[in-house]
Amino acid sequence: MKIAKDIYRRTYLCVICARKGSKGLINKNIKRLNGIPLVEHTIRQACKSKLFKKIVVSTNSNKIINISKKYGNKCLFKRPKYLSRDNTAKIPVIIHALKSAEKYYKTKFDIIVDLDVTAPLRKIIDIKKALKKFKRNNSDVLFSVCESKKNPYFNMVEKTRNKIKLLKTTSKKILYRQAAPKVYDINASIYIWKREVLLKKKTLYTKKTSIYLMPPERSFDIDTNFDWKLVKFLLKK
């Protein structure tokens, strides 16, 4: 496919982060969704895309390591305990995986793509188009989004000192949602960084951050049992 060939000229690393345990939905990364563990949906997508020089899995779970081995993954990182806590931020985990992969393969990767395990409704074409946009815009960072149903300029409020007010305001009074500035939800599906930006800035937000818009029907992030039931239903359609 032309998109894949154009993108593959550079060295891309795919990182898949999947630790054991979960508070919202117990052991969700190894819970079977339509017959296979949740983590396996993302590993399959990464392999079938044929975009990546290497695919690595960062985990603290022996079960996830065994699942990954079925796909020929040689670079599997037993994540250290300090990066396996409930409150661990994701970017340090991705940086650890990148540095470990570069040491293991004795090479540097130009672009790092993180595919979130909890977004199995993402399609391979989404990964390809996101990478194409990243390259076309010469972005530092790109992440996937969907249009938000709620808008801080219209129907989102906060309570401050017992006073209820709109989250954001403008000089113009907004009377209906369509007139409000367009906002997006980060749908926790695809994240892309240039190597030096990930290592030095450790953020999603730079002057050259881009977004890739996905439809709402492919933008479910599994956090709860209700999310699980919705995704399971949509995968069967």
QUIJO-V5452 format. One line per field, one symbol per residue. psi: psi as a letter, one per 30 degrees, with the letter a starting at -180 (. if undefined). Layout:
psi=???
//
This chain:
psi=keeeeeeffljkkkkjkjlllkeejkhefgkkjhflkeefeeeeeeeffhfkelkkkjlgkeeeeeeeffggjfikjjklefgglegkleeeeeeeeeeeeeeefhlkkekkkkkkfgiffklefeeeeeeeeeeefhlekklkllkkflkffehklljjhgkklkekllfkkjflefflkkllkkghekkkkkefeeeefhlfjlfhklljkllefggkjjfleeeeeeeeeeff.
//
